[in-house]
Amino acid sequence: KGVCEIANDNAEGQTIISGDIESVNSLQNILKENKKKFIPLNVSAPFHCSLMNPAATKMKEKINSVNFKKPTFDIVCNVTSKPENNPEEIKKLLVEQICSTVRWRESIINMSKENVNNFIEIGPGKVLSGMAKRTIKNINCFSINSIDDMKKIIDESKK
């Protein structure tokens, strides 16, 4: 009944569900009966699921009106978990990400396979760094929460 979809594949043992409230609550009850952990997130919309299709349609018009240039480096897209540098494909994927599963765990694994082993998280907290470390054991994660953090990372990179 209704919509209940995987919104984020964050890490082993951490999957985010999105959909209509009734369906998500139904899943919560099933998980509770099976002694599985479920933590509701306080969000304002059913992000990264098919209920966001109307928003994706509006965003497509906006994104297609912007001139994208080829990036100087590949961008790992959360829809495919693969690198991309074609501007038209990036536009398409930006629209798709609104209603598609965020494939964070796969993205980290794929980057690791390409010998990417240094990750910098910019913004408050260390949630993404923690998920990355749980996914790939031998990687370096740095979190920038302040100017001081940025200075430390710059100093560390000079060593």
C-alpha positions as CSV (number, residue, x, y, z in Angstrom):
1,K,0.0,0.0,0.0
2,G,1.3,3.4,-0.8
3,V,5.0,4.4,-1.3
4,C,7.8,3.1,0.9
5,E,11.2,3.1,-0.8
6,I,14.9,3.0,0.0
7,A,16.0,6.7,0.0
8,N,19.6,6.2,1.1
9,D,22.0,3.2,1.3
10,N,24.3,4.9,3.7
11,A,26.4,2.1,5.2
12,E,26.2,-1.5,6.3
13,G,23.3,-1.6,8.7
14,Q,22.1,1.9,7.9
15,T,19.3,2.3,5.3
16,I,17.0,5.3,5.1
17,I,13.4,4.8,4.0
18,S,11.2,7.4,2.4
19,G,7.5,7.5,1.4
20,D,4.1,8.3,2.5
21,I,3.7,8.4,6.3
22,E,1.2,5.6,6.5
23,S,3.5,3.2,4.6
24,V,6.6,4.2,6.5
25,N,4.8,3.7,9.8
26,S,3.6,0.3,8.6
27,L,7.2,-0.7,7.9
28,Q,8.3,0.6,11.3
29,N,5.7,-1.7,13.0
30,I,7.0,-4.7,10.9
31,L,10.6,-4.0,11.9
32,K,9.7,-3.5,15.5
33,E,7.9,-6.9,15.5
34,N,11.1,-8.4,14.1
35,K,13.2,-6.7,16.7
36,K,15.0,-4.4,14.1
37,K,16.1,-0.9,15.0
38,F,14.1,1.9,13.4
39,I,14.8,5.6,14.0
40,P,12.3,8.1,12.5
41,L,14.0,11.1,10.9
42,N,12.4,14.5,11.3
43,V,12.4,15.7,7.7
44,S,10.0,18.0,5.8
45,A,9.4,15.9,2.7
46,P,9.7,12.3,1.4
47,F,13.1,12.9,-0.1
48,H,14.7,10.5,-2.6
49,C,11.6,8.6,-3.5
50,S,9.0,8.6,-6.3
51,L,6.8,11.0,-4.3
52,M,9.3,13.7,-5.3
53,N,8.6,13.3,-9.1
54,P,6.7,16.6,-9.3
55,A,9.7,18.4,-7.8
56,A,12.0,16.6,-10.2
57,T,9.9,17.8,-13.2
58,K,10.1,21.4,-12.0
59,M,13.8,21.1,-11.4
60,K,14.4,19.6,-14.8
61,E,13.2,22.8,-16.5
62,K,15.5,24.9,-14.3
63,I,18.6,22.7,-14.7
64,N,18.1,22.4,-18.5
65,S,18.1,26.2,-18.7
66,V,21.6,26.5,-17.2
67,N,24.7,26.1,-19.3
68,F,26.9,23.4,-17.7
69,K,30.6,23.2,-18.6
70,K,32.6,20.1,-18.5
71,P,34.1,19.8,-14.9
72,T,37.8,19.7,-14.5
73,F,37.5,16.5,-12.5
74,D,35.0,13.7,-12.4
75,I,32.0,14.0,-10.1
76,V,30.7,10.8,-8.4
77,C,27.0,10.9,-8.7
78,N,24.8,9.5,-6.0
79,V,22.3,8.0,-8.5
80,T,24.8,5.7,-10.2
81,S,27.7,5.7,-7.6
82,K,30.0,6.2,-10.6
83,P,32.1,9.1,-11.8
84,E,30.7,11.4,-14.5
85,N,32.1,14.4,-16.4
86,N,29.6,14.8,-19.3
87,P,27.6,18.0,-18.6
88,E,24.4,16.7,-20.2
89,E,24.6,13.5,-18.2
90,I,25.3,15.5,-15.0
91,K,22.2,17.5,-15.7
92,K,20.1,14.4,-16.1
93,L,21.5,12.8,-13.0
94,L,20.9,16.0,-10.9
95,V,17.2,15.7,-11.8
96,E,17.2,11.9,-11.1
97,Q,18.8,12.3,-7.7
98,I,15.7,14.1,-6.4
99,C,13.6,10.9,-6.5
100,S,16.3,8.2,-6.6
101,T,18.1,6.3,-3.9
102,V,21.3,7.9,-2.7
103,R,24.0,5.2,-3.2
104,W,26.5,6.5,-0.6
105,R,27.9,3.2,0.4
106,E,28.4,2.1,-3.2
107,S,30.0,5.5,-4.1
108,I,32.6,5.1,-1.3
109,I,33.3,1.5,-2.3
110,N,33.7,2.5,-6.0
111,M,36.0,5.4,-5.1
112,S,38.1,3.1,-3.0
113,K,38.5,0.7,-5.9
114,E,39.9,3.6,-7.9
115,N,42.5,4.2,-5.1
116,V,40.7,7.2,-3.6
117,N,41.6,6.9,0.1
118,N,41.4,10.5,1.4
119,F,38.0,12.0,2.0
120,I,37.2,15.5,3.3
121,E,33.8,16.3,4.8
122,I,32.9,20.0,4.9
123,G,30.1,21.1,7.1
124,P,28.8,20.5,10.6
125,G,29.4,17.1,12.2
126,K,31.2,14.0,11.1
127,V,28.3,11.8,9.9
128,L,29.6,11.2,6.4
129,S,33.1,10.5,7.7
130,G,31.7,7.9,10.1
131,M,29.7,6.2,7.4
132,A,32.8,6.2,5.1
133,K,35.0,4.7,7.8
134,R,32.5,2.0,8.5
135,T,32.3,1.1,4.8
136,I,36.1,1.1,4.0
137,K,38.4,0.4,6.9
138,N,41.7,1.8,5.6
139,I,40.7,5.3,4.5
140,N,41.5,8.7,5.8
141,C,38.6,11.0,6.7
142,F,38.9,14.6,7.6
143,S,36.1,16.8,8.8
144,I,36.1,20.6,8.4
145,N,33.7,22.3,10.8
146,S,35.7,25.5,11.2
147,I,38.5,27.6,9.9
148,D,40.8,26.0,12.5
149,D,39.9,22.5,11.1
150,M,40.8,23.8,7.6
151,K,44.2,25.1,8.8
152,K,44.9,21.7,10.4
153,I,44.1,19.8,7.2
154,I,46.3,22.1,5.2
155,D,49.2,21.7,7.6
156,E,48.7,17.9,7.7
157,S,48.7,17.7,3.9
158,K,52.1,19.5,3.8
159,K,53.7,16.6,5.8
